[in-house]
């Protein structure tokens, strides 16, 4: 499992061993890949932003049946975020206005050849 940390308005990434901070942000969530494909890029940006910014996975990928912990800076208070992933076929899939204040896990799947996200 990989841990990714997001800072306030822009994404900063730290890849370290999977340990949780003493006081996690209410925006933190686990991203689970159940697509049957490898996710090569992950972008998370506040809904009000006009650009995606950097790939938070950097050089890493998210293989099928694996998860990554995405952690936010405690100073970040925006609840509405957009998520975009790119799979190993180069296909981009986007989800808009996800309320990360109410999500602890997001599972990505392809069902009937359609991308879906189950938010828990």
C-alpha beads as a LAMMPS data file, in Angstrom:
LAMMPS data file: protein, C-alpha beads

120 atoms
119 bonds

1 atom types
1 bond types

-500.0 500.0 xlo xhi
-500.0 500.0 ylo yhi
-500.0 500.0 zlo zhi

Masses

1 110.0

Atoms # bond

1 1 1 0.000 0.000 0.000
2 1 1 1.227 3.517 -0.814
3 1 1 0.527 6.633 1.209
4 1 1 0.040 9.888 -0.693
5 1 1 -0.212 13.249 1.041
6 1 1 -2.030 16.239 -0.447
7 1 1 -1.323 19.784 0.664
8 1 1 -3.713 22.745 0.700
9 1 1 -4.375 24.145 -2.813
10 1 1 -1.737 22.165 -4.705
11 1 1 -0.780 18.533 -4.543
12 1 1 2.424 17.483 -2.857
13 1 1 3.272 13.832 -2.749
14 1 1 5.164 11.819 -0.181
15 1 1 5.589 8.104 -0.759
16 1 1 6.429 6.388 2.522
17 1 1 5.518 3.303 4.504
18 1 1 1.779 2.947 5.232
19 1 1 1.389 4.667 8.591
20 1 1 -1.372 7.092 9.496
21 1 1 -0.695 10.481 11.093
22 1 1 -1.769 10.930 14.721
23 1 1 -4.650 13.178 13.677
24 1 1 -5.776 12.333 10.133
25 1 1 -7.540 14.874 7.975
26 1 1 -11.301 14.342 7.525
27 1 1 -10.579 14.348 3.763
28 1 1 -8.261 11.321 3.833
29 1 1 -9.479 8.294 1.902
30 1 1 -8.330 4.945 0.544
31 1 1 -8.463 4.615 -3.242
32 1 1 -9.072 0.973 -4.209
33 1 1 -8.467 -0.272 -7.741
34 1 1 -10.889 -3.037 -8.781
35 1 1 -10.913 -2.093 -12.489
36 1 1 -8.996 -5.111 -13.766
37 1 1 -6.373 -2.699 -15.077
38 1 1 -3.410 -0.829 -13.659
39 1 1 -4.052 2.817 -12.793
40 1 1 -1.043 4.779 -14.021
41 1 1 -2.029 8.317 -12.989
42 1 1 -4.217 9.797 -10.244
43 1 1 -5.219 13.446 -10.008
44 1 1 -7.201 14.993 -7.153
45 1 1 -8.057 18.681 -7.234
46 1 1 -10.595 20.966 -5.544
47 1 1 -13.743 21.221 -7.662
48 1 1 -13.349 25.001 -8.005
49 1 1 -9.893 24.648 -9.665
50 1 1 -9.590 24.814 -13.454
51 1 1 -6.552 22.520 -13.785
52 1 1 -5.587 19.066 -12.585
53 1 1 -2.083 19.751 -11.362
54 1 1 0.447 16.964 -10.868
55 1 1 -0.095 13.207 -10.923
56 1 1 -0.085 12.336 -7.228
57 1 1 1.234 8.838 -7.942
58 1 1 4.410 10.328 -9.457
59 1 1 6.416 7.326 -10.688
60 1 1 4.241 4.717 -8.950
61 1 1 1.224 2.879 -10.333
62 1 1 -1.821 1.357 -8.656
63 1 1 -2.189 -2.280 -9.758
64 1 1 -5.557 -4.015 -9.841
65 1 1 -6.746 -5.214 -6.404
66 1 1 -4.405 -2.794 -4.630
67 1 1 -5.127 0.409 -2.721
68 1 1 -3.425 3.676 -1.948
69 1 1 -4.023 5.909 1.073
70 1 1 -4.543 9.503 -0.006
71 1 1 -3.941 11.911 2.831
72 1 1 -4.546 15.637 2.959
73 1 1 -2.878 18.446 4.830
74 1 1 -4.889 19.100 8.027
75 1 1 -5.213 22.762 6.947
76 1 1 -7.302 21.805 3.885
77 1 1 -11.015 22.374 4.539
78 1 1 -12.572 22.141 1.065
79 1 1 -14.933 19.134 0.906
80 1 1 -15.701 19.072 -2.840
81 1 1 -12.957 17.459 -4.951
82 1 1 -12.650 16.096 -8.484
83 1 1 -10.838 12.823 -9.183
84 1 1 -9.272 11.719 -12.462
85 1 1 -7.448 8.472 -13.164
86 1 1 -5.661 7.174 -16.236
87 1 1 -5.536 3.417 -16.799
88 1 1 -2.855 1.344 -18.520
89 1 1 -4.737 1.649 -21.849
90 1 1 -4.390 5.450 -21.613
91 1 1 -8.100 5.992 -20.907
92 1 1 -8.988 8.899 -18.580
93 1 1 -11.985 8.684 -16.256
94 1 1 -13.204 11.653 -14.206
95 1 1 -15.544 12.073 -11.259
96 1 1 -16.673 15.549 -10.267
97 1 1 -17.656 17.119 -6.959
98 1 1 -16.907 14.173 -4.684
99 1 1 -17.620 15.063 -1.065
100 1 1 -14.428 13.817 0.540
101 1 1 -15.610 14.980 3.952
102 1 1 -18.011 12.018 3.814
103 1 1 -15.791 9.475 2.023
104 1 1 -13.319 7.150 3.663
105 1 1 -12.922 4.751 0.731
106 1 1 -13.422 5.094 -3.020
107 1 1 -13.437 1.844 -5.020
108 1 1 -12.952 2.111 -8.770
109 1 1 -14.513 -0.564 -11.001
110 1 1 -15.464 -1.258 -14.608
111 1 1 -18.978 -2.667 -14.690
112 1 1 -20.437 -3.594 -18.078
113 1 1 -17.467 -1.763 -19.631
114 1 1 -18.477 1.433 -17.798
115 1 1 -16.258 3.057 -15.136
116 1 1 -17.859 3.372 -11.721
117 1 1 -16.771 4.635 -8.319
118 1 1 -18.256 3.275 -5.111
119 1 1 -17.937 5.858 -2.360
120 1 1 -18.094 4.700 1.220

Bonds

1 1 1 2
2 1 2 3
3 1 3 4
4 1 4 5
5 1 5 6
6 1 6 7
7 1 7 8
8 1 8 9
9 1 9 10
10 1 10 11
11 1 11 12
12 1 12 13
13 1 13 14
14 1 14 15
15 1 15 16
16 1 16 17
17 1 17 18
18 1 18 19
19 1 19 20
20 1 20 21
21 1 21 22
22 1 22 23
23 1 23 24
24 1 24 25
25 1 25 26
26 1 26 27
27 1 27 28
28 1 28 29
29 1 29 30
30 1 30 31
31 1 31 32
32 1 32 33
33 1 33 34
34 1 34 35
35 1 35 36
36 1 36 37
37 1 37 38
38 1 38 39
39 1 39 40
40 1 40 41
41 1 41 42
42 1 42 43
43 1 43 44
44 1 44 45
45 1 45 46
46 1 46 47
47 1 47 48
48 1 48 49
49 1 49 50
50 1 50 51
51 1 51 52
52 1 52 53
53 1 53 54
54 1 54 55
55 1 55 56
56 1 56 57
57 1 57 58
58 1 58 59
59 1 59 60
60 1 60 61
61 1 61 62
62 1 62 63
63 1 63 64
64 1 64 65
65 1 65 66
66 1 66 67
67 1 67 68
68 1 68 69
69 1 69 70
70 1 70 71
71 1 71 72
72 1 72 73
73 1 73 74
74 1 74 75
75 1 75 76
76 1 76 77
77 1 77 78
78 1 78 79
79 1 79 80
80 1 80 81
81 1 81 82
82 1 82 83
83 1 83 84
84 1 84 85
85 1 85 86
86 1 86 87
87 1 87 88
88 1 88 89
89 1 89 90
90 1 90 91
91 1 91 92
92 1 92 93
93 1 93 94
94 1 94 95
95 1 95 96
96 1 96 97
97 1 97 98
98 1 98 99
99 1 99 100
100 1 100 101
101 1 101 102
102 1 102 103
103 1 103 104
104 1 104 105
105 1 105 106
106 1 106 107
107 1 107 108
108 1 108 109
109 1 109 110
110 1 110 111
111 1 111 112
112 1 112 113
113 1 113 114
114 1 114 115
115 1 115 116
116 1 116 117
117 1 117 118
118 1 118 119
119 1 119 120
